[in-house]
Amino acid sequence: MVVDDEPTVVEALTAQLLPLGVWIEGAYSGEEALYLLENQPAVIIADYLMPGMRGDDFLIEAHKRSPESRLILLTGQAGAENVGKVINQARLFRFIAKPWEVEDLRLTVRQAIESYETEKHLAERAYFTQGLIAYLKALLECPSINALKELVQRWRADLFPPDRPKTLPRQEAEELFAYAHALRERHLLLLEELEQQVQARTAHLISTIQELKALSSQREAWIKIVSHDLRGPLSGLKQLAALLRSSTSNSPTLTRYAEILEKSLSELERYVKNLLDLSRLSQREIAFQPEHFSWEEIAKRLHALIAPQLEAKGIRWRSEIQPLQSWGDPVYTTEALYNLLSNAVKFTPSGGEVSLRVYREGEEVVVEISDTGIGMTREQLERLWDPTQRRSRPGTAGEKGTGLGLPIAYAILTQQGASIAVESAPGQGTTFRVRWCSFA
């Protein structure tokens, strides 16, 4: 746009700028030019000294209405103060003094057009960049393929309306838009496929677990039935063996065989009892009878039970019991701790020591059973509590066991809320540490 009150100047400027390949509109006053600003010209050239609205005032108003336009002041009389006013209030691009050189004029206008196009290009890129970022966020939040189609249609209509020019930034944005859509679509399809696989495997796993539970329940039921049915005949056979051993008419050989039979039946009876107890514990069928109990009383019972084994192997006994109380089942607790003590005696050689300590540590009662026995390897510690991995070892005096005592002790203690840990190394003895989580 060229604005000057002299028609010859407008015509001269138009003729001189046509070689630039631009469309030029002319106006002969500032008031007339304001009506033409709806076309949003890229460059506005205005004379300073015009009747009515002066060029500086016109350019300031033109900047308000068309802020992207590049403004050039054409003047031969405007002072620095007037030029500064336009620079400060209208972002004046250049001013050209009259008379001007044609090449200087063309160069200035060409630079103004390039500046306009660059800013417009950058603004277009910024618009599409912000839109694509928001679009990508929406894509990531899209939950399914069905919702994706509607989302893409809505965003395409918002970002690329038909009336928006087909600029290079728009073309690039449309390509990125389509690529992001295709990528998210493949991603969602993959997620759906994975979800289907997970559901199928989960269903298979649930079915397998249910089958294993059924088999486990059936196995436990058979164990209880067999164990229960065996206890009667075993008890009768044990009594017959005792009668046979005590008969005065027996020969020494028969008496010795009767003793072996009685001992074997006792071991078998103990194994059946342990198997039945472990089965009931694994099914949580044992009803504990919790009450307040004294650890001093528990310690007395334990010493009375273990004393014959200590005496038979010549093992020293040491105890240190603080006067503490806890809440739990004293009968089953005694049985569990006896199993730990019996294990300690079994693997401690003659002349060794087994100790029992009960003390307070913070808010816990700690029961510590230690021995100076042969200890255990790391592999033995790893399978210590697992009844399916039992490896019953003979004791230091050849004692035999069922391999179920420690798993039973572990189940009894942990089902009452206690925790149990063990420290051991070959040749360095073993320490079981039971932590009772509360006081009575």
C-alpha positions in Angstrom: 0.0 0.0 0.0 1.3 3.4 -1.0 -0.2 6.5 0.7 0.6 10.1 -0.5 -1.5 13.2 -1.1 0.3 13.8 -4.4 -1.0 11.4 -7.1 2.2 11.7 -9.1 4.1 10.3 -6.1 1.7 7.4 -5.8 2.0 6.7 -9.5 5.8 6.9 -9.4 6.1 4.6 -6.4 3.7 2.1 -8.0 5.7 2.1 -11.3 9.0 1.7 -9.5 7.8 -1.2 -7.3 6.0 -3.2 -10.0 9.2 -5.0 -11.0 9.2 -6.6 -7.6 6.2 -8.7 -8.7 3.8 -7.4 -5.9 0.3 -6.1 -5.9 0.1 -2.4 -5.1 -2.8 -0.4 -3.8 -2.7 3.4 -3.7 -4.4 5.9 -1.4 -4.3 9.8 -1.4 -4.9 10.4 2.3 -4.6 8.6 5.6 -8.3 8.6 6.1 -8.8 6.8 2.7 -6.0 4.3 3.5 -7.6 3.2 6.7 -10.5 1.8 4.8 -8.2 -0.3 2.7 -6.4 -1.9 5.7 -9.0 -4.8 5.7 -6.8 -6.4 3.0 -3.9 -6.6 5.5 -1.1 -5.4 3.3 2.4 -6.7 3.8 4.1 -3.3 3.5 2.7 0.2 3.9 4.5 3.2 2.6 3.1 6.6 3.8 4.2 10.2 3.3 4.8 12.2 6.4 3.3 15.5 5.5 -0.2 15.1 4.3 -3.3 17.3 4.8 -5.7 16.0 7.4 -4.1 12.9 9.1 -0.4 13.1 9.0 1.7 10.1 8.0 3.0 9.4 11.5 -0.5 9.4 13.0 -1.7 7.2 10.1 1.1 4.7 10.6 0.4 4.5 14.4 -3.3 3.7 13.7 -2.4 1.3 10.9 -0.2 -0.6 13.3 -3.1 -1.0 15.7 -5.3 -2.4 12.9 -2.7 -4.4 11.0 0.1 -5.2 13.4 1.9 -7.6 11.1 2.3 -5.1 8.3 5.8 -3.6 7.8 5.7 0.3 7.9 7.9 2.7 5.9 7.7 6.5 6.5 8.4 8.6 3.4 9.5 12.0 4.4 11.6 15.0 3.5 10.5 17.2 6.4 9.9 14.9 9.4 12.3 15.5 12.3 13.9 12.9 14.5 11.2 13.4 17.1 8.5 12.5 14.7 10.4 9.5 13.3 11.1 8.4 16.9 7.4 8.6 17.7 6.5 6.2 14.9 9.3 3.9 15.8 8.2 3.7 19.4 4.4 3.5 18.8 4.2 1.7 15.5 7.3 -0.5 15.2 8.5 1.5 12.1 10.5 -0.7 9.8 12.4 2.0 7.8 12.1 5.6 6.8 13.0 6.9 3.3 14.0 10.5 2.7 12.8 12.4 -0.3 14.0 12.4 -2.9 14.9 8.7 -2.9 17.0 6.4 -5.0 14.9 3.8 -6.9 17.2 0.9 -6.0 17.3 1.9 -2.4 13.5 2.0 -2.4 13.2 -1.4 -4.0 15.8 -2.9 -1.6 14.0 -1.5 1.4 10.6 -2.8 0.2 12.1 -6.2 -0.7 13.6 -6.5 2.9 10.2 -5.4 4.4 8.4 -8.1 2.4 11.0 -10.8 3.4 10.6 -9.7 7.1 6.9 -9.9 6.8 6.9 -13.3 5.2 9.5 -14.6 7.7 7.4 -13.5 10.7 4.3 -14.9 9.1 6.1 -18.2 8.4 7.4 -18.3 12.0 3.9 -17.5 13.4 2.4 -20.2 11.2 5.0 -22.7 12.5 4.4 -21.7 16.1 0.6 -22.2 15.6 1.0 -25.7 14.2 3.7 -26.6 16.7 1.5 -25.7 19.7 -1.5 -27.4 18.0 0.5 -30.6 17.3 1.8 -30.7 20.9 -1.7 -30.6 22.2 -2.8 -33.2 19.7 0.0 -35.5 20.7 -1.1 -35.2 24.4 -4.6 -36.0 23.3 -3.4 -39.0 21.4 -1.5 -40.4 24.4 -4.6 -40.1 26.5 -6.8 -41.8 23.9 -7.9 -45.1 25.5 -8.9 -47.2 22.5 -9.0 -47.6 18.7 -12.7 -46.7 18.6 -12.1 -43.4 20.4 -9.0 -42.6 18.2 -11.0 -42.2 15.0 -13.4 -39.6 16.5 -10.5 -37.8 18.2 -8.4 -37.6 14.9 -11.4 -36.2 12.9 -12.1 -33.5 15.5 -8.4 -32.4 15.8 -8.0 -32.4 12.0 -11.0 -30.1 11.6 -9.6 -27.7 14.3 -6.0 -27.6 13.1 -6.5 -27.6 9.4 -9.7 -25.7 8.5 -10.5 -25.4 4.7 -10.1 -21.7 4.7 -6.5 -21.7 6.1 -3.9 -21.2 3.4 -1.9 -24.2 2.1 1.4 -23.0 3.4 4.6 -25.0 3.8 4.2 -25.1 7.6 0.7 -26.5 7.1 1.9 -29.2 4.7 4.6 -30.2 7.2 2.2 -30.2 10.1 -0.3 -32.3 8.2 2.4 -34.9 7.5 3.4 -35.0 11.2 -0.3 -35.2 12.1 -0.9 -38.3 9.9 2.4 -39.9 11.1 1.5 -39.5 14.8 -2.0 -40.8 14.1 -0.6 -43.9 12.4 2.0 -44.5 15.1 -0.6 -44.2 17.9 -3.0 -46.5 16.0 -0.3 -49.2 15.8 0.5 -48.7 19.4 -3.1 -49.1 20.5 -3.5 -52.2 18.3 -0.4 -53.7 19.9 -1.7 -52.8 23.4 -5.0 -54.5 22.6 -3.2 -57.6 21.4 -1.0 -57.7 24.5 -4.1 -57.2 26.7 -5.8 -60.1 25.0 -2.7 -62.3 25.5 -2.5 -61.2 29.2 -6.1 -62.0 29.7 -5.7 -65.4 28.0 -2.6 -66.2 30.1 -4.3 -64.9 33.3 -7.3 -67.1 32.6 -5.0 -70.1 32.0 -3.0 -69.2 35.2 -6.2 -68.9 37.3 -7.4 -72.3 35.9 -4.0 -73.9 36.7 -4.0 -72.4 40.2 -7.5 -73.7 40.8 -6.4 -77.1 39.6 -3.3 -77.0 41.8 -5.4 -75.9 44.8 -7.8 -78.8 44.1 -5.0 -81.3 43.8 -3.3 -79.8 47.0 -6.6 -80.1 48.9 -7.0 -83.6 47.7 -3.5 -84.5 48.7 -3.9 -82.9 52.1 -7.2 -84.8 52.6 -5.5 -88.1 51.7 -2.7 -87.3 54.0 -5.1 -86.7 56.9 -7.1 -89.8 56.1 -4.1 -92.0 55.9 -2.4 -90.4 58.9 -5.5 -90.8 61.0 -6.1 -94.3 59.9 -2.5 -95.3 60.6 -2.3 -94.0 64.1 -4.7 -96.7 65.5 -2.9 -99.7 64.0 0.5 -98.2 64.9 -0.5 -97.7 68.5 -1.7 -101.3 68.7 1.5 -102.7 67.2 3.6 -100.6 69.5 1.8 -102.0 72.5 2.2 -105.6 71.2 5.9 -104.9 70.7 6.2 -103.6 74.3 4.5 -106.7 75.6 6.7 -108.9 73.5 9.8 -107.1 74.7 8.8 -107.4 78.4 7.9 -111.1 78.2 10.1 -113.3 80.4 9.8 -116.3 78.1 11.6 -114.6 75.2 15.0 -115.5 74.1 17.6 -112.6 74.0 17.4 -112.5 70.2 13.6 -112.1 70.3 13.8 -109.5 72.9 16.3 -107.5 70.8 14.1 -107.8 67.8 11.1 -106.6 69.9 13.1 -103.5 71.0 14.0 -102.7 67.4 10.4 -103.1 66.4 9.2 -100.9 69.2 11.7 -98.2 68.4 10.8 -98.3 64.7 7.1 -98.2 65.4 7.7 -95.1 67.7 9.6 -93.4 64.9 6.8 -94.2 62.4 4.2 -93.0 64.9 6.1 -89.7 65.3 6.4 -89.3 61.6 2.6 -89.9 61.1 1.8 -87.3 63.8 4.2 -84.8 62.3 2.7 -85.4 58.8 -0.8 -84.9 60.1 0.2 -81.7 62.1 1.9 -80.2 59.1 -1.1 -80.9 56.9 -3.5 -79.3 59.3 -1.1 -76.3 59.7 -0.8 -75.8 55.9 -4.6 -75.7 55.7 -4.8 -73.5 58.7 -7.1 -75.9 60.4 -5.5 -75.7 63.8 -7.5 -73.5 66.2 -4.9 -71.8 68.4 -6.0 -71.1 72.0 -4.2 -67.8 72.8 -3.8 -66.6 76.3 -1.3 -64.7 78.5 1.7 -66.9 79.2 5.0 -66.5 81.1 8.2 -67.2 79.3 9.7 -68.4 82.5 7.1 -71.2 82.6 7.6 -72.0 78.9 11.4 -72.3 79.6 10.8 -74.7 82.5 8.7 -77.0 80.3 11.2 -76.9 77.5 14.1 -77.8 79.8 12.1 -80.7 81.3 11.3 -82.0 77.8 14.9 -81.7 76.4 16.8 -82.8 79.5 16.9 -86.5 78.7 18.4 -85.8 75.3 21.0 -83.4 76.8 22.0 -86.0 79.4 22.2 -88.8 76.9 24.7 -86.8 74.7 26.5 -85.0 77.5 25.6 -81.6 76.3 25.7 -78.5 78.6 22.5 -76.5 79.1 22.5 -72.7 79.6 19.5 -70.5 79.9 18.9 -66.8 80.5 15.2 -65.9 80.8 13.9 -62.5 81.6 10.5 -62.3 83.4 8.4 -61.4 80.4 4.9 -62.4 79.2 3.3 -62.6 75.8 0.0 -63.4 74.2 -0.3 -66.7 72.2 -1.0 -70.4 72.4 1.5 -71.8 75.1 1.0 -75.4 74.1 1.8 -75.0 70.4 4.5 -72.5 71.2 6.2 -75.0 73.5 5.9 -77.7 70.7 7.5 -75.3 68.1 10.4 -74.3 70.4 11.0 -77.9 71.4 11.4 -78.8 67.8 14.1 -76.1 67.5 15.8 -77.2 70.7 15.6 -80.9 69.6 17.3 -79.9 66.3 20.0 -78.1 68.2 20.7 -81.1 70.4 20.6 -83.4 67.4 23.4 -81.6 65.6 25.6 -80.7 68.6 28.3 -83.3 69.5 29.0 -84.5 73.0 30.6 -81.9 75.2 28.9 -79.0 73.3 26.4 -76.5 74.5 22.8 -75.6 73.8 21.4 -72.3 75.2 18.0 -70.7 75.5 17.6 -66.9 75.9 14.5 -64.8 76.3 14.9 -61.0 76.4 13.3 -57.8 75.5 14.4 -55.8 72.5 12.4 -52.6 71.9 8.7 -53.6 71.7 9.5 -57.3 70.9 10.2 -60.4 72.9 13.2 -62.2 71.4 13.6 -66.0 71.9 17.1 -67.2 71.0 18.1 -70.8 70.7 21.8 -71.4 70.0 24.1 -74.4 69.8 27.8 -75.1 69.2 27.0 -77.8 66.7 28.1 -78.6 63.2 26.1 -75.7 61.6 24.6 -75.6 58.1 25.6 -74.6 54.6 23.9 -71.8 52.6 22.1 -74.4 50.5 20.7 -76.2 53.6 19.5 -72.8 55.0 17.7 -72.0 51.8 15.5 -75.1 52.0 15.3 -75.3 55.8 11.6 -74.4 56.1 10.3 -76.1 53.0 8.8 -79.6 53.8 8.9 -80.5 50.1 12.7 -80.1 50.1 13.4 -82.0 53.3 16.7 -83.7 53.6 16.8 -85.4 57.0 20.4 -85.7 58.1 21.5 -88.0 60.9 22.6 -86.3 64.0 26.1 -86.3 65.5 25.2 -89.5 67.4 23.4 -91.1 64.4 20.0 -89.7 65.5 17.3 -90.0 62.8 14.4 -87.6 62.2 11.4 -87.0 60.0 12.6 -83.8 58.5 9.3 -82.2 59.3 10.0 -80.7 62.8 11.4 -77.4 61.5 8.6 -76.7 59.0 6.1 -77.5 61.7 7.8 -75.0 64.1 7.9 -72.4 61.4 4.2 -72.7 60.6 3.2 -72.7 64.3 5.2 -69.5 65.1 4.4 -67.5 62.0 0.7 -68.3 62.2 0.8 -66.7 65.6 2.4 -63.5 64.2 6.0 -64.3 65.2 9.0 -64.0 62.8 11.9 -66.5 62.8 15.4 -66.1 61.4 18.4 -68.4 61.5 22.1 -67.8 61.4 24.5 -70.6 60.7 27.7 -71.6 59.0 29.5 -75.0 58.8 31.4 -75.7 62.0 30.2 -72.5 63.7 26.9 -73.7 65.2 23.4 -72.4 64.6 21.2 -69.7 66.2 17.4 -69.5 65.8 16.0 -66.1 66.7 12.2 -65.8 67.2 10.7 -62.4 67.5 7.4 -62.1 69.3 5.8 -59.0 68.0 4.0 -57.9 71.2 3.9 -58.2 75.0 1.0 -59.5 77.0 
